[in-house]
Amino acid sequence: MKIKDFFADRLFVIIALIITSLMLYGTLAYFGLPLFVATIFSLLLFIIIFLSFAYEFLQKKSYYANLIANLDELDQKHLVSSILQEGDYQEEKLLEEILREATLSMNNEIQKFKVSQEEYREYVETWIHEVKLPISCIQLICENNKNQTTLSILEETKRIDNFVEQALFYARSQNVEKDYSIKKTLLSNLVSNAIKKNSRQLILNHFKIDLKELDAYVYCDEKWLEFIIGQIISNSIKYKSVSPQITFTAIKHKDFVRLIIEDNGIGISQKDLEKVTEKGFTGENGRTRSKSTGIGLYLCNKLCQKMNLSLSIGSNLNQGTAVTITFPTDSRTLLGL
Amino acid sequence: MKIFIIEDDITLKNELITLLEGYGYSCSSSDDFKNIVQVALNAQADLILLDINLPYMDGYFVCREIRKDSSVPIIIVTSRATDMDELMSMNLGADDFVTKPYNTQILLARIQAILKRSNNSMSNTLSWNDVELDLSKSSLIYQNQNVDLTRNEMRIISLLFQNPGAIITRDDLMNELWQGGDFVDDNTLTVNVNRLRKKLEQIGLSDFIKTKRGQGYIL
């Protein structure tokens, strides 16, 4: 609050004060009081009222300065009403009441959305479990009646299953609660399982698999990580080049283990590279090659963040892409999970 | 080997039975879900496949009730794949936990592993045209002659045995080996098949595995 603004707000009162002082001076002079007595009286009136203004200004300034300072420090600014201190003036009390009322109503509104979002998430999860039953049926029917047609149906069903799986993990990644469990796991098992899940697609596309020194232990949620590796594999399949190959390498450091998943596919251009983990980003490859939803890598990145892992992507156009997942092995980092 | 299936989805149940019978197991099931525990116990099965979502009572309850009277191996099959479900299943005495939609190869492998563990003396054999394949000993028997097979050879020959008279593509065979954790390429598969053929010739089975050019192999 600036002193100029404060007095600008009270411009009329001050003008009235000056007029009153002058009138007092005139009246006293008219009734024959000595001029210097009239001057003192009118000045006194002016000064007393002016001082009371100054006092009010100082008090208000300190109140609002305090409030603004607290607001700056506050992380969630919408909680400001709970740090309001009792004011001395009616305006301040009114302000408090308005803010409290507004906050309360907003909290109710937020709560409504939280509940409806949670209900929606629960519905999606239930739906996913339900839809898995017919998918299982279709898969079994195809396996039991193997021919060219059912094999194609099986392939398409696998795609549906992948999308369903993606939806499940998307619903879980939005959850604020922690619904994963970190366990010590052998990296080679995780990689093997993810490859087995995608074996049909990989074989169909004549992929060569290379596993290097994967006998490292990492801390993560197995299901989540298998899903992440699966997404990366399916990207490698989507954006493959001639004589496709995927190499899985683990590098052990003192404080972390790195898993590098490298393919020799068409790669990602430098300008797209930094955006590939953004939600809904499809990039040049996603537009010109097979249709992309821009969810896969976004989800991988998000799930990794939740588990305290880091995911980074490097690529050279027309040479291949390498996705690196870093697992901390330092117990201090793991304590936070 | 007898497997009792507790599953309320009729299509899924029937397909499971077809699948398992194709692999030489005999299957039984029941729609009497009110008394399913008693029916399952009376079936005297070697293994029970149990779904979680059932009418009248859930699979966890069924599992616990069966465990009170029997130590028959139980594999829980469910579409709920959270850690909590897995933990519950294991705590209630289930021997394994498979999630839907299952990879049939994985389901079969789990069934085989559990049966092997629970019944050491069992012999699980497949046969075709006087040739017998002993799955538990990994050997092939023909006219009293016996040849031991490696893990990969075993996987190749058993897939052919399970589908006698049907063409198995190279991709099928490769997938079978991949499911065993050996991510071989095309050349390695050829080497494995050739080696297997040589072993078969040793016991007088020449041209047992026939090549269908451009399609795959057939017994």
Interface residues (C-beta under 8 A of the other chain):
Chain A: H129 E130 K132 L133 I135 S136 C137 Q139 L140 I141 E143 N144 K146 T157 D161 D179 S181 S192 I195 K196 K197 S199 R200 L202 I203 L204 H206 K208 I209 L211 K223
Chain B: D9 T11 L12 E15 L16 T18 L19 G22 S79 R80 A81 T82 D83 K100 P101 Y102 N103 T104 I106 N163 A166 D171 M174 N175 W178 Q179 G181 F183 D185 D186
